[in-house]
Amino acid sequence: MQEGWLTNWLSSLSLTGLVLFVLGTMLLATFAGHAAHRWARRHAQGVDEDHNQESYLVGSMLGLLALLLAFSFSMALGRYEERRHLVIQEANAIGTSYLRAQLLDEPHRGRLSQLLIAYTDNRIALGTGNHAGLDRQLAINDKLLTDIWAAVIAARDSANAHGITTAVLMTFNEVIDLDTERKVAREVRVPAPVFLLLYGFLILTAAVLGYVLEERRARLGVFVLFVLLSSYVSIIADLNRPTSGNIQESQEPMLMLRQSLKAQPPEVFEKFQAPRETSSTNAR
């Protein structure tokens, strides 16, 4: 679905630029609201202002704004938590596949072990790299998945001989499925209409505050409130940028997995195996 030019432009801004843009537009809306109040007061002389109704209106709008902020933050945080959980799931799936590959005969065991280590390295690069090299890393990722599945097919007879065909297929299928899930999770964003609604309501609230508040002492408090709101919106936007934001899901589970895989080459799992019997030829 094509998003509007405004949402695309806001997404291209840095977080500092986004804070300044939101803060600036809210201040402009406040000045516009204050100018509207002065114009209305000049053209409505002799009419008593009901400050109680104004306070109710401001309180209601601030309460609704808090709900919109909480809703938007919850959506962005939920998607972040989903991406973080998928990292843990993928690390577990790759680790299980590596262990089950040790049950196969050579050369399948060594081939799959090396492919899984290379795949883990590439997944870490995808999770920690910048957006510029994303296409190249994705191409490497897809090639490694193809090679892994080709190696699984080649190991079919060995898996059948050991009675582990289903176990091997299931765990490697899970690795492939999680690759798709992580790709999709990194493309899912908070819907653009939600951000537009939040931004529009921020501007409207700022205009109402400018219309209602007249005392200069209150203006400093309003400015501090706007700074806090702009910073809060920038955090939501950062959570909504999986590949370019500062708040990204930790790759620690994958880093721990890579360290474990490289510390446990296939030879380590042979320590308790009975030595193979060697036949000797006797001269008769």
Residue frames relative to the residue before (quaternion, step in Angstrom):
aa qw qx qy qz dx dy dz
M 1.0000 0.0000 0.0000 0.0000 0.00 0.00 0.00
Q 0.3928 -0.7269 0.5153 0.2274 3.58 -0.83 0.99
E 0.2781 -0.7512 0.5759 0.1635 3.56 -0.88 0.95
G 0.6186 -0.5682 0.3994 0.3673 3.55 -1.25 0.43
W 0.6595 -0.5225 0.3647 0.3988 3.54 -1.26 0.40
L 0.6237 0.5561 -0.3523 0.4215 3.59 1.05 -0.69
T 0.6816 0.4734 -0.2978 0.4720 3.59 0.87 -0.91
N 0.6319 0.5191 -0.3387 0.4652 3.61 1.04 -0.71
W 0.6649 0.4971 -0.3061 0.4660 3.56 0.98 -0.83
L 0.6487 0.5078 -0.3195 0.4682 3.59 0.97 -0.79
S 0.6478 0.5216 -0.3171 0.4557 3.59 1.06 -0.75
S 0.6694 0.5043 -0.3009 0.4550 3.57 1.14 -0.60
L 0.5558 0.6122 -0.3947 0.4007 3.59 1.23 -0.30
S 0.4891 -0.5954 0.5352 0.3462 3.52 -1.24 0.48
L 0.6524 -0.5223 0.3620 0.4130 3.57 -1.22 0.35
T 0.6300 0.5134 -0.3397 0.4734 3.59 1.04 -0.69
G 0.6536 0.5086 -0.3078 0.4684 3.56 0.99 -0.83
L 0.6387 0.5245 -0.3259 0.4592 3.57 1.06 -0.74
V 0.6338 0.5224 -0.3294 0.4657 3.59 0.99 -0.82
L 0.6829 0.4831 -0.2915 0.4641 3.58 0.88 -0.94
F 0.6483 0.5185 -0.3306 0.4489 3.59 0.99 -0.76
V 0.6756 0.4787 -0.2973 0.4754 3.59 0.86 -0.94
L 0.6579 0.5047 -0.3143 0.4623 3.58 0.92 -0.88
G 0.6707 0.5102 -0.3040 0.4443 3.58 0.90 -0.88
T 0.6826 0.4737 -0.2990 0.4693 3.58 0.89 -0.86
M 0.6287 0.5188 -0.3428 0.4670 3.60 1.07 -0.63
L 0.6425 0.5053 -0.3265 0.4747 3.59 1.02 -0.73
L 0.6356 0.5135 -0.3283 0.4738 3.58 1.01 -0.78
A 0.6460 0.5080 -0.3221 0.4700 3.58 0.99 -0.79
T 0.6287 0.5315 -0.3337 0.4591 3.59 1.06 -0.72
F 0.6560 0.4953 -0.3096 0.4780 3.59 0.94 -0.85
A 0.6402 0.5177 -0.3254 0.4650 3.58 1.03 -0.77
G 0.6534 0.5026 -0.3128 0.4718 3.57 1.00 -0.78
H 0.6442 0.5093 -0.3229 0.4705 3.57 1.01 -0.76
A 0.6482 0.5022 -0.3206 0.4742 3.60 0.99 -0.79
A 0.6340 0.5210 -0.3316 0.4655 3.60 1.02 -0.73
H 0.6413 0.5198 -0.3280 0.4594 3.59 1.02 -0.75
R 0.6590 0.4983 -0.3164 0.4662 3.59 0.94 -0.82
W 0.6422 0.5078 -0.3255 0.4730 3.59 1.02 -0.75
A 0.6664 0.4941 -0.3120 0.4631 3.59 0.93 -0.85
R 0.6528 0.5143 -0.3251 0.4514 3.61 1.01 -0.72
R 0.6418 0.5176 -0.3322 0.4580 3.59 1.05 -0.67
H 0.7478 0.3915 -0.2078 0.4943 3.58 1.04 -0.79
A 0.7288 0.3473 -0.2435 0.5376 3.60 1.20 0.14
Q 0.1284 0.8201 -0.5439 0.1231 3.55 0.89 0.95
G 0.7678 0.3376 -0.2686 0.4737 3.52 -1.06 0.80
V 0.6201 0.5158 -0.3434 0.4811 3.61 1.27 -0.09
D 0.3724 -0.7376 0.5219 0.2120 3.55 -0.70 1.09
E 0.3382 -0.7343 0.5567 0.1912 3.54 -0.99 0.91
D 0.3113 -0.7402 0.5713 0.1699 3.54 -0.98 0.90
H 0.1996 -0.8228 0.5238 0.0936 3.56 -0.06 1.31
N 0.5706 0.5891 -0.3907 0.4180 3.58 1.14 -0.45
Q 0.6621 0.4915 -0.3069 0.4753 3.55 0.95 -0.87
E 0.6261 0.5351 -0.3394 0.4545 3.58 1.04 -0.73
S 0.6639 0.5000 -0.3121 0.4602 3.58 0.94 -0.85
Y 0.6215 0.5240 -0.3402 0.4728 3.58 1.06 -0.71
L 0.6528 0.5213 -0.3150 0.4504 3.57 0.97 -0.89
V 0.6678 0.4947 -0.3029 0.4665 3.58 0.90 -0.92
G 0.6566 0.5146 -0.3129 0.4541 3.57 0.94 -0.86
S 0.6548 0.5100 -0.3119 0.4624 3.57 1.00 -0.83
M 0.6769 0.4906 -0.3022 0.4581 3.59 0.92 -0.87
L 0.6511 0.5003 -0.3246 0.4695 3.58 0.99 -0.76
G 0.6321 0.5267 -0.3320 0.4613 3.58 1.07 -0.70
L 0.6646 0.4851 -0.3004 0.4824 3.57 0.99 -0.85
L 0.6178 0.5367 -0.3402 0.4631 3.59 1.06 -0.72
A 0.6341 0.5245 -0.3293 0.4630 3.59 1.01 -0.79
L 0.6434 0.5151 -0.3237 0.4646 3.58 1.02 -0.77
L 0.6570 0.5033 -0.3134 0.4656 3.59 0.95 -0.85
L 0.6478 0.5100 -0.3208 0.4663 3.58 0.98 -0.81
A 0.6641 0.4976 -0.3054 0.4670 3.58 0.95 -0.88
F 0.6467 0.5195 -0.3178 0.4593 3.58 0.99 -0.82
S 0.6749 0.4869 -0.2957 0.4690 3.59 0.90 -0.91
F 0.6533 0.5074 -0.3120 0.4673 3.58 0.97 -0.85
S 0.6405 0.5282 -0.3266 0.4518 3.58 0.99 -0.81
M 0.6472 0.5119 -0.3210 0.4648 3.60 0.97 -0.81
A 0.6879 0.4764 -0.2886 0.4653 3.59 0.84 -0.96
L 0.6672 0.4937 -0.3028 0.4685 3.60 0.96 -0.85
G 0.6204 0.5480 -0.3429 0.4440 3.60 1.04 -0.72
R 0.6665 0.4818 -0.3035 0.4813 3.57 0.98 -0.79
Y 0.6204 0.5298 -0.3385 0.4689 3.58 1.08 -0.68
E 0.6638 0.4986 -0.3038 0.4675 3.59 0.94 -0.88
E 0.6188 0.5366 -0.3449 0.4585 3.59 1.07 -0.69
R 0.6559 0.4978 -0.3103 0.4750 3.58 0.96 -0.85
R 0.6493 0.5152 -0.3188 0.4597 3.59 0.98 -0.80
H 0.6605 0.5016 -0.3084 0.4659 3.59 0.98 -0.82
L 0.6334 0.5359 -0.3354 0.4463 3.60 1.03 -0.71
V 0.5877 0.5587 -0.3714 0.4521 3.59 1.11 -0.60
I 0.6620 0.4942 -0.3033 0.4748 3.58 0.95 -0.89
Q 0.6515 0.5163 -0.3202 0.4543 3.59 0.92 -0.87
E 0.6743 0.4936 -0.3075 0.4552 3.57 0.91 -0.87
A 0.6264 0.5284 -0.3438 0.4584 3.59 0.97 -0.77
N 0.6575 0.4995 -0.3114 0.4704 3.59 0.96 -0.82
A 0.6631 0.5119 -0.3116 0.4486 3.60 0.94 -0.88
I 0.6652 0.4864 -0.3108 0.4737 3.60 0.93 -0.84
G 0.6475 0.5219 -0.3207 0.4533 3.57 0.98 -0.81
T 0.6500 0.5012 -0.3125 0.4782 3.58 1.00 -0.80
S 0.6402 0.5208 -0.3266 0.4607 3.58 0.98 -0.82
Y 0.6398 0.5288 -0.3274 0.4515 3.58 0.98 -0.80
L 0.6712 0.4920 -0.3021 0.4649 3.58 0.93 -0.86
R 0.6819 0.4763 -0.2993 0.4674 3.59 0.92 -0.81
A 0.5898 0.5653 -0.3733 0.4396 3.58 1.14 -0.51
Q 0.5979 0.5791 -0.3625 0.4193 3.60 1.15 -0.49
L 0.6049 0.5620 -0.3533 0.4398 3.61 1.23 -0.26
L 0.5998 0.5761 -0.3531 0.4285 3.57 1.27 -0.26
D 0.5323 -0.6025 0.4850 0.3442 3.52 -1.31 0.28
E 0.5505 -0.5666 0.4884 0.3707 3.51 -1.32 0.29
P 0.5847 -0.1326 -0.7949 -0.0931 1.57 -2.21 1.19
H 0.4141 0.7466 -0.4527 0.2573 3.60 1.27 -0.01
R 0.6311 0.5535 -0.3381 0.4254 3.56 0.98 -0.82
G 0.7070 0.4582 -0.2624 0.4704 3.57 0.78 -1.02
R 0.6469 0.5326 -0.3249 0.4386 3.59 0.99 -0.84
L 0.6951 0.4612 -0.2795 0.4754 3.58 0.85 -0.94
S 0.6129 0.5507 -0.3539 0.4426 3.58 1.04 -0.70
Q 0.6832 0.4773 -0.2878 0.4717 3.58 0.87 -0.91
L 0.6475 0.5157 -0.3247 0.4576 3.59 0.98 -0.77
L 0.6589 0.5005 -0.3173 0.4633 3.59 0.97 -0.77
I 0.6279 0.5154 -0.3406 0.4734 3.60 1.03 -0.68
A 0.6609 0.4934 -0.3063 0.4754 3.59 0.94 -0.87
Y 0.6387 0.5249 -0.3202 0.4626 3.57 1.04 -0.78
T 0.6396 0.5184 -0.3202 0.4687 3.60 1.01 -0.78
D 0.6295 0.5282 -0.3304 0.4643 3.59 0.98 -0.82
N 0.6882 0.4807 -0.2877 0.4610 3.57 0.91 -0.90
R 0.6328 0.5264 -0.3389 0.4555 3.59 1.03 -0.72
I 0.6266 0.5128 -0.3340 0.4825 3.59 1.08 -0.68
A 0.6395 0.5151 -0.3248 0.4692 3.58 0.99 -0.80
L 0.6409 0.5154 -0.3234 0.4680 3.60 1.03 -0.74
G 0.7129 0.4739 -0.2635 0.4447 3.57 0.96 -0.82
T 0.7774 0.3329 -0.1704 0.5057 3.58 1.12 -0.58
G 0.5725 0.6225 -0.3790 0.3756 3.60 1.21 -0.26
N 0.5621 -0.5894 0.4543 0.3609 3.53 -1.31 0.21
H 0.6917 -0.5106 0.3323 0.3880 3.53 -1.31 0.30
A 0.5800 0.6281 -0.3775 0.3558 3.60 1.13 -0.59
G 0.7777 0.3375 -0.1847 0.4972 3.60 0.92 -0.84
L 0.3336 0.7896 -0.4724 0.2049 3.56 1.25 0.27
D 0.6596 0.5255 -0.3266 0.4267 3.61 0.88 -0.88
R 0.6580 0.5051 -0.3144 0.4615 3.59 0.94 -0.84
Q 0.6694 0.4928 -0.3036 0.4657 3.59 0.95 -0.85
L 0.6318 0.5222 -0.3353 0.4645 3.58 1.06 -0.67
A 0.6280 0.5263 -0.3365 0.4641 3.60 1.04 -0.74
I 0.6428 0.5015 -0.3152 0.4857 3.59 1.01 -0.82
N 0.6242 0.5571 -0.3255 0.4405 3.56 1.01 -0.85
D 0.6969 0.4716 -0.2801 0.4621 3.59 0.83 -0.98
K 0.6352 0.5199 -0.3337 0.4635 3.59 1.04 -0.72
L 0.6505 0.5095 -0.3210 0.4629 3.59 0.97 -0.81
L 0.6325 0.5223 -0.3384 0.4612 3.60 1.00 -0.74
T 0.6370 0.5184 -0.3234 0.4700 3.58 1.02 -0.80
D 0.6666 0.4949 -0.3005 0.4694 3.58 0.95 -0.88
I 0.6300 0.5342 -0.3383 0.4509 3.59 1.01 -0.76
W 0.6895 0.4668 -0.2954 0.4684 3.58 0.87 -0.91
A 0.6121 0.5326 -0.3503 0.4679 3.59 1.07 -0.66
A 0.6518 0.5019 -0.3116 0.4756 3.59 1.04 -0.75
V 0.6166 0.5307 -0.3427 0.4697 3.60 1.08 -0.68
I 0.6429 0.5140 -0.3219 0.4679 3.59 0.97 -0.84
A 0.6636 0.5068 -0.3073 0.4564 3.57 0.96 -0.87
A 0.7016 0.4622 -0.2613 0.4752 3.59 1.14 -0.63
R 0.3479 0.7778 -0.4762 0.2174 3.60 1.23 0.12
D 0.6734 0.4937 -0.3126 0.4529 3.61 0.84 -0.90
S 0.6468 0.5099 -0.3214 0.4673 3.57 1.00 -0.77
A 0.6466 0.5080 -0.3184 0.4716 3.59 1.00 -0.78
N 0.6381 0.5208 -0.3263 0.4638 3.59 1.02 -0.79
A 0.6515 0.5322 -0.3222 0.4341 3.57 0.96 -0.83
H 0.7391 0.3775 -0.2173 0.5138 3.58 1.10 -0.68
G 0.4636 -0.7152 0.4215 0.3097 3.59 1.26 0.03
I 0.5666 0.6029 -0.3776 0.4159 3.61 1.10 0.62
T 0.2503 0.8088 -0.5061 0.1642 3.59 1.18 0.41
T 0.6862 0.4856 -0.2924 0.4558 3.58 0.81 -1.01
A 0.6587 0.5192 -0.3155 0.4439 3.58 0.89 -0.90
V 0.6721 0.4892 -0.3001 0.4678 3.58 0.92 -0.90
L 0.6689 0.5030 -0.3095 0.4514 3.60 0.86 -0.90
M 0.6612 0.5261 -0.3173 0.4305 3.58 0.90 -0.88
T 0.7137 0.4575 -0.2827 0.4488 3.58 0.80 -0.93
F 0.6689 0.4675 -0.3152 0.4844 3.60 1.02 -0.69
N 0.5853 0.5431 -0.3697 0.4751 3.60 1.13 -0.51
E 0.6374 0.5257 -0.3294 0.4569 3.58 1.02 -0.76
V 0.6139 0.5385 -0.3494 0.4595 3.59 1.02 -0.72
I 0.6789 0.4815 -0.2914 0.4715 3.58 0.92 -0.90
D 0.6459 0.5206 -0.3236 0.4550 3.59 0.98 -0.81
L 0.6746 0.4934 -0.3033 0.4577 3.57 0.93 -0.83
D 0.5554 0.5738 -0.3969 0.4524 3.58 1.15 -0.46
T 0.6745 0.4779 -0.2951 0.4792 3.59 0.90 -0.88
E 0.6548 0.5234 -0.3200 0.4415 3.58 0.92 -0.86
R 0.6722 0.4827 -0.3082 0.4691 3.59 0.94 -0.80
K 0.6215 0.5287 -0.3502 0.4599 3.59 1.02 -0.68
V 0.6729 0.4861 -0.2961 0.4725 3.57 0.91 -0.92
A 0.6530 0.5275 -0.3209 0.4386 3.61 0.93 -0.87
R 0.6797 0.4794 -0.2956 0.4699 3.59 1.09 -0.61
E 0.6639 0.4744 -0.3084 0.4889 3.58 1.26 -0.14
V 0.6017 0.5747 -0.3598 0.4222 3.58 1.20 -0.45
R 0.0631 -0.7944 0.6040 -0.0053 3.55 -0.88 1.02
V 0.6016 -0.4690 0.4672 0.4470 3.51 -1.35 0.04
P 0.5352 -0.6547 0.4082 0.3439 3.64 -0.73 0.95
A 0.5738 -0.6292 0.4110 0.3254 3.56 -0.99 0.89
P 0.6311 0.5337 -0.3687 0.4255 3.69 0.90 -0.69
V 0.6034 0.5510 -0.3674 0.4441 3.60 1.11 -0.59
F 0.6724 0.4785 -0.2993 0.4789 3.58 0.95 -0.83
L 0.6428 0.5177 -0.3288 0.4590 3.57 0.99 -0.77
L 0.6364 0.5145 -0.3219 0.4760 3.58 1.01 -0.79
L 0.6550 0.5062 -0.3112 0.4669 3.58 0.93 -0.88
Y 0.6704 0.4925 -0.3031 0.4649 3.58 0.89 -0.91
G 0.6569 0.5108 -0.3128 0.4580 3.58 0.94 -0.85
F 0.6725 0.4855 -0.3034 0.4691 3.57 0.97 -0.79
L 0.5866 0.5525 -0.3705 0.4619 3.60 1.11 -0.57
I 0.6678 0.4927 -0.2972 0.4722 3.59 0.92 -0.91
L 0.6621 0.5062 -0.3109 0.4569 3.58 0.92 -0.88
T 0.6505 0.5083 -0.3170 0.4668 3.59 0.96 -0.84
A 0.6399 0.5171 -0.3280 0.4642 3.58 0.99 -0.81
A 0.6518 0.5083 -0.3228 0.4611 3.61 0.96 -0.79
V 0.6513 0.5054 -0.3181 0.4682 3.60 0.96 -0.79
L 0.6416 0.5115 -0.3272 0.4687 3.59 0.98 -0.78
G 0.6502 0.5043 -0.3153 0.4728 3.57 1.01 -0.76
Y 0.6501 0.5145 -0.3117 0.4642 3.57 1.09 -0.67
V 0.7392 0.4406 -0.2313 0.4538 3.58 0.95 -0.89
L 0.7494 0.4125 -0.2320 0.4631 3.58 0.80 -1.01
E 0.1173 -0.8143 0.5680 0.0243 3.54 -0.78 1.07
E 0.6355 0.5505 -0.3500 0.4131 3.58 1.00 -0.67
R 0.5106 -0.6639 0.4609 0.2933 3.53 -1.02 0.86
R 0.5926 0.5824 -0.3692 0.4163 3.58 1.10 -0.61
A 0.6671 0.5071 -0.3019 0.4546 3.55 1.10 -0.69
R 0.5715 0.6244 -0.3867 0.3660 3.59 1.13 -0.50
L 0.6243 0.5279 -0.3500 0.4572 3.59 1.02 -0.69
G 0.6499 0.5087 -0.3173 0.4671 3.58 0.98 -0.81
V 0.6357 0.5193 -0.3248 0.4699 3.57 1.06 -0.77
F 0.6392 0.5237 -0.3288 0.4572 3.60 0.99 -0.80
V 0.6457 0.5033 -0.3174 0.4786 3.59 0.96 -0.84
L 0.6312 0.5289 -0.3279 0.4629 3.59 1.01 -0.81
F 0.6649 0.5045 -0.3075 0.4570 3.58 0.94 -0.85
V 0.6242 0.5277 -0.3404 0.4648 3.59 1.04 -0.74
L 0.6608 0.5012 -0.3047 0.4682 3.58 0.95 -0.87
L 0.6600 0.5012 -0.3144 0.4630 3.58 0.94 -0.85
S 0.6483 0.5148 -0.3208 0.4602 3.60 0.96 -0.83
S 0.6500 0.5045 -0.3150 0.4730 3.58 0.99 -0.81
Y 0.6414 0.5294 -0.3192 0.4542 3.56 1.02 -0.81
V 0.6451 0.5088 -0.3138 0.4760 3.57 1.01 -0.84
S 0.6421 0.5243 -0.3350 0.4478 3.60 1.01 -0.75
I 0.6176 0.5276 -0.3475 0.4684 3.61 1.08 -0.63
I 0.6301 0.5185 -0.3283 0.4757 3.59 1.00 -0.80
A 0.6665 0.4986 -0.2995 0.4664 3.56 0.95 -0.91
D 0.6391 0.5272 -0.3281 0.4539 3.59 1.02 -0.75
L 0.6422 0.5063 -0.3162 0.4809 3.59 0.99 -0.79
N 0.6943 0.4802 -0.2597 0.4690 3.57 1.16 -0.63
R 0.6471 0.4616 -0.3247 0.5125 3.60 1.27 0.28
P 0.1609 -0.8526 0.4874 0.0980 3.63 0.34 1.19
T 0.7766 0.3603 -0.1876 0.4816 3.59 0.99 -0.78
S 0.7879 0.3014 -0.1590 0.5130 3.61 1.15 -0.38
G 0.5673 0.6220 -0.3846 0.3785 3.60 1.21 -0.16
N 0.5761 -0.5849 0.4470 0.3553 3.53 -1.33 0.21
I 0.6947 0.4077 -0.2588 0.5331 3.58 1.17 -0.57
Q 0.1436 0.7901 -0.5768 0.1495 3.58 -0.17 1.27
E 0.6195 -0.5608 0.3973 0.3793 3.51 -1.20 0.57
S 0.5143 -0.6612 0.4565 0.2998 3.55 -0.99 0.85
Q 0.2943 -0.7512 0.5695 0.1573 3.55 -1.08 0.84
E 0.2867 0.8025 -0.4854 0.1955 3.58 1.26 0.29
P 0.6359 0.5154 -0.3647 0.4439 3.68 0.88 -0.70
M 0.6731 0.4772 -0.3027 0.4771 3.60 0.99 -0.78
L 0.6241 0.5279 -0.3425 0.4630 3.60 1.06 -0.67
M 0.6448 0.5031 -0.3133 0.4827 3.56 1.02 -0.80
L 0.6313 0.5310 -0.3286 0.4598 3.57 1.03 -0.78
R 0.6623 0.5062 -0.3177 0.4518 3.60 0.86 -0.91
Q 0.6409 0.5150 -0.3256 0.4669 3.57 0.98 -0.80
S 0.6620 0.5023 -0.3065 0.4643 3.58 0.98 -0.83
L 0.6660 0.5085 -0.3153 0.4455 3.61 0.89 -0.88
K 0.7057 0.4579 -0.2788 0.4632 3.57 0.88 -0.89
A 0.6543 0.4895 -0.3155 0.4825 3.58 1.20 -0.42
Q 0.7471 0.3226 -0.1901 0.5493 3.59 1.28 -0.24
P 0.0506 -0.8022 0.5949 0.0022 3.61 0.24 1.21
P 0.7142 -0.4684 0.2915 0.4307 3.61 -1.19 0.39
E 0.6147 0.5816 -0.3594 0.3935 3.61 1.03 -0.69
V 0.5732 0.6100 -0.3790 0.3947 3.59 1.15 -0.59
F 0.7031 0.4860 -0.2680 0.4446 3.58 1.01 -0.76
E 0.5976 0.5660 -0.3695 0.4312 3.59 1.25 0.13
K 0.4310 0.7606 -0.4301 0.2252 3.60 1.24 -0.14
F 0.7637 0.3431 -0.2026 0.5079 3.60 1.07 -0.62
Q 0.4665 0.6710 -0.4576 0.3504 3.59 1.22 0.16
A 0.5150 -0.6309 0.4850 0.3186 3.51 -1.12 0.74
P 0.5114 -0.6453 0.4578 0.3354 3.58 -0.92 0.80
R 0.5048 -0.6577 0.4705 0.3022 3.50 -1.03 0.82
E 0.4486 -0.6885 0.5047 0.2647 3.49 -1.01 0.87
T 0.2085 -0.7676 0.5965 0.1075 3.51 -0.92 0.92
S 0.3499 -0.7429 0.5349 0.1988 3.50 -0.84 0.98
S 0.2033 -0.7728 0.5908 0.1114 3.52 -0.96 0.85
T 0.3551 -0.7199 0.5594 0.2068 3.51 -1.03 0.72
N 0.1698 -0.7861 0.5893 0.0768 3.56 -0.83 0.99
A 0.3911 -0.7161 0.5311 0.2283 3.48 -0.91 0.96
R 0.1779 -0.7877 0.5839 0.0835 3.45 -0.82 0.95
